Amino acid sequence: MGGLRLLLAAIVLFEHTGGLGGYAMTGGAIAVQCFFMISGFYMGLVLNERYDRPALNRAFYTNRFIRIFAMYYLFLALHLIVFGLVELQGGNSPLGIYADHRIGPGERFALGMLNFTALGQELPLWLRVEDGGLDWTTQFRGSGAGEVINYMMIPMAWSLSLELVFYALAPFIARRPANVIALMMVGSLLLRAAAAVAGLSADPWSYRFFPFELALFLAGVLAYKAWAAHRAFWQGRAARLLAVAAPVAIIAWPWWSQSAAQDAFFSAPRLALLLLLAAALPAIHGWSRHSAADRAVGELSFPVYLGHLLVFAMLGVLPVFKENPDLLTVATLLVTCALAWVVVRLVDVRIEAVRRRIAATAGAER
């Protein structure tokens, strides 16, 4: 499943760089929702096969915390160092917004602290600057809310907040029977449908509100349940065709979903793609779970997700890229992957060694 994860991280990168001639596959919103399903699958896997009893919940939480925050803080420090150097040289960086007095010092401090908690980083999506302070809004785009997210040094980290909430809940959900999980998933979908009828369907409601996105995490858990119930089937030839169909549909998205609106969750193409991926996850896992190469590729996805905007900004000031946005996109992808490889080789392997020791000490299967 590592290749699929890197593909989705590349889609988010394409979204932020403008893609190649405008080509960005599904766009970032759907890519993030696909990530949520994959997270659900993995949480179903580890909580039923590794941390498979309540006594191991503490080890599960500890290892999740280390996995997310070690990498996040590394990239946050890298962003702050680069931004600080830019400011010292008289340039403009995202740090400069904290000198803007359109909102009070207490509000600036609170927004700054969200950079260090990661949890709650989606809150700026519901805030806008108004009358010298922060006010709530239900529309992210076109309401002034877009400027509040600029207080976040790694803007994409809002999705980590949703992941963290799911990780906190996962031990109380993922070990339950499939019919109970399906009922919770239906409840989340009905809640989203009711909000859409009430007019709450645009960004940030379309893919950033946890109660709605919970259905996608749970779809991933159900995909794991399907894998666990019929393992032999998901490793067969027919299942491999399904495993290929999902990434092909993602790559070809612009050609078969031209009528799908960006924010419309309940559009036929979007639902079809998400259902296809949910059905394909057991097959993809069955095909790739013993592949060291696939695992190595997948390890690049998280650092690519966290680091690509910084690389894009740094490369974008070079004259060779100013007149060639497609070349800038390709360069950003290559340099970001190279940076991710270095981080994995020098840092992530040590993080994983610590996590393995914690799991072994707790008695979790590895």
N, C-alpha and C positions, 0 to 999 in steps of 0.2 A: 504493500500500500504506500510505500515511500515515494515511488514515482508520481502517484496521484497527488500526494501532499505537496511535492515540489511544484507540480503543474499548477495547483491552486495558488500557491505563493507567487508564482510567476504571473498569474492572472491579476492578482492584486497589484503587483509591480507594474504591469502593463496599464492597468486602470490609472495609476498615478503618474505615469510618464506619457500617456497619450497613445500607447500601443505602437504598433507598426502600421503606419498608414491608417490609423484609426481602428485597427483590428486588435481587440482585447478579449477575444473569446466571450465568456459569459459576463464579464465585468466583475468588479469587486464584490458587489452585494451577494450575488449567487455563490461566488467562490467562498465567501465567509460562511454562508449557510451550509455549504458542502463540508467545510472544515468542522462545523458544529456536529454534523452527522458522524464524521470520522471520529471525533472526540467521544461521542456517545458509544460508538462501537468499541473503542479501546477501553473505555471505562467499564463497559459490560464485560469485556475480556478479562481485565486485570482484577476486577472485583468478584468474579466468579471462578477464576482459575488461579489467581495468585494471592490476593488479599481476600480470601474467600469466606471469612467469618468476622463477626464484629470485633473480636479481640485484636484483629489486625488493622482496624480503622486508623489507629494512631500512626502506624508505620505508613499506611497509604497517604494520610494527610501530610506527613513529614516529607515523604518523597515527592508528592505533587508540588509542595511548597518549594522545595529545592529545585525541582525541574523547571518550574516557571520563573521563579524570582532570581535564581543565579544568572540565567541568561538575560532576563529583563534588566537587571541592575547593571550587568556588564554593558549592554547597549545604551542604557540611560546614561551611564558615566561617559561613554564614548561620545554621545550626542552633546552632553554638557561641556565636555572638554573642547570639542570643535566649536560649539557656539560661543564659548567663553573666549577662545582665541580670535574668533571673528569680531566680537565686540571690542576686544582690546586693540584691534587694528583699525577701529573706527567703522567697521562694516555693520550690516544689518543681519541679525539672526533672530530666531524665535525668542531668545531671552529678552530682546529689546521690548517686547510687549509688556513686561513686568514693570517697566518705567513709565508706562502709560497710565495717567491718573483718571481715566474715564470711569474706573471703578475704584472703590476704596481699598486701603491696604489690607484690611481683614479678608476681603473677598479675593484679593490677589494671593494672599497667603494660603487661603483654603484651596484655591485652584492649583497653586504650586505644590501643595501637599499631596494632591491626587496623583502627581507624577511619581511619588514615592510609595503610595499605597497600591497603585494599579487598580485595586478594587474601588469601584465608583467612577472610573474614568469615562463611563458613558454619560455621566450627569451633565457635562457641558453641552451635550447634544440637545438638552432640553432647556438650555439657558440662553439668554440674549442680554446684550448691554442696552440699558434703557434708563434715562434720567439719572445718570451717574452711578448706577448700580446694576445688579443682576436681577433679571426677572424671568419667570418661567414662560416657556412657549411650547406649543404642541407641533410646531413645524420647524424642522432643522434648516431647510433651504428657503431662501428668500425672506427670512424673518430677522436677520441679524444674528442668528445663533451660530452661523458659521465662524464668526470671529472669536467666539469663546473657546472653541476647540483649539485655537492657536496657542492657548496657554499650556497645552499638552506638548511636551517635547517629542514624544513618539505618538502621533495622532492615532495610529492604527491600534494602539494598546487598549482602546475602548473594548475591543472584542475579548481581550484577556480577562476583563472584569466579568463578562458573561460566563466565560469558561470557569473562572474561579467560583462563581456562585453554583454552577453545575457540579463542580468537583466537591463542594461542600455538601451538596444534597445527594450525590451519586451513591454513597454507601447505603443510604436508606431507600434507594430506588432500584439500583441495578441488580440486586440479588432477588428481587421479588418475581413472582410468576409473570409470564408474558402478557396474560390477559389483564393484569393489574396495570402494567406499564402501558399497554395499549389504551386503557381507559383514561389514564392521565394524559396521554398524547392527544386523544380526542378532545379532552377538556381544554387543552391549550389551543388546539385548532378552533374550537368553538368560540373561545375567548377572542381570538384574532378575528374571526368572522364577525362577531358582534361589534367589535371596534371598527371594522371596515364599514359596516352598515352605518355606524355613527359618524363616519367621515374621518376616522383615524387610521389611515392606511398608507400615507406618504411617509417619507423619511422624517423622523427616525423610527416610526412605528413599523416600517416595512421589514427591517432586519436587525434592529438594535435593542429591542425591548425584551428583556429576559422571559417574562411569562409567555410571550408569543413564540420565542425561539426555543423554548423548552421542548416543544413538539419535535424539533429537528434532532436535538440531543437524544430524545427518547426513541426516535426512529432508528438512530444508530444503535442504541441498546437492543432494540428488537431485532435488528439485523444480526447482532451477535447471537441472540437467542436462536435465530434461524440457523446460523452456522453451527452452534453447539448441538442442535437437535439432529442435524443431518450432515455431518462432516464429510462423509464419503461422497455424497452428491455434489457438494460445493467444490470438490477437487476434480470433478469429471470434465469431459470435453465440452458438453453443452454449457456448463457453468462458465467455462473459460470464454466462450463466445459472449456471454453476458458481461464478463469482466472487461472485455475489450470494448464492448458497446458503450459503456459509461464514459470513458475518457474520449472516445471518438465523438460522442454527442456533445461533450463539453467543448472540444476543439472546434467542432462545426456549428456551434450555437448560432453565430450570426446568420447562417444560411437557412436555418430551419425554424427560427423563432422571430422573424422580422416583425411580427405584430405584437410582441410582448413588450409591455411598458416596463421601465426600469423598476418602478416601485410596486408593481402589481403582483403581489404574492399569489393571488388566486387566478392568475392567467394560466391557460392550458399549457403553453410551452414550459413555463417555470415549474408547474406541478409535475409535468411529465418528466422533466430532467431530475427533479429531486426524488421522485418515485423510482426512476431508473437507477439512480445512484444507491438508494436504500436497498433495492433488490440486488444490486451488483456487489455491495460491500462484502458479503460472505464469500462470493466467488473470487474477488480481488484478494482477500485475505488468504483464501485457500491456495491461490496460485503463488503468492509472493512471500508467504510467511517464513519460508526457509531460505530466502534469497539474501545473502549478505550484501550484494550490490544494491538491491532495492532498499534495504535497511540503511545503507550508507547514504544513498540519495535522499531518503526521507529525513535524515538528520539535518540536512541543509535547510529544510523548509522553514523552521522557526527563526533561525538567524537571518534568512532571506527576508522573511516577513518583517522583522524588527529593524533591519538595517537598510532597506532599499531606498527609502526617502532621503536619508543622509547621503548615501552615495550619489543619488540622482542630483541633489543640490550641489554637491561638490564638483561633479563632472560638468554640470550645466554652466558653470562660469568659464569653462575653457572655450576659447574661440572656435576650435574645430567642431564643436557640437552646437554652437548657437544657431547655425543655419541648416542643421540637419537633425531634426528631432528623431527620426528613425534610427540614425546612428547612435544618438544619445541613449535611446531605449535599449539597443543591443549592448552598448558599453555598460550601461547600468546593470543589466542582467548578468553580464559576464563578471564584472568587478564585484558585484554583490555576492555571487556564487563563490568567487574566489575568497572573499572575506569570510563568508560562512564556513568554507572548508577550513580555513585557518583557525577560526573560533572552535569548530568541532574538534579539530586535531589537538589544539593546545588547551582548551578549557572543558569542552563538553565531555570528553572521555574521562576526565577527572571527576566531574560531577556524577557521571554514571557509576564510577567506582564507589563513590560515597553512597549512592542510592542502593547499590547492590549489597553493601555491607549492612545498611539499615534493614533492608528486607530480609537478609539472611539472619541477622540477630533476632528479628521479630518472629522468624519461623515461616516467612512467606515463601512460596515456591517461586523460583526464577526460571 
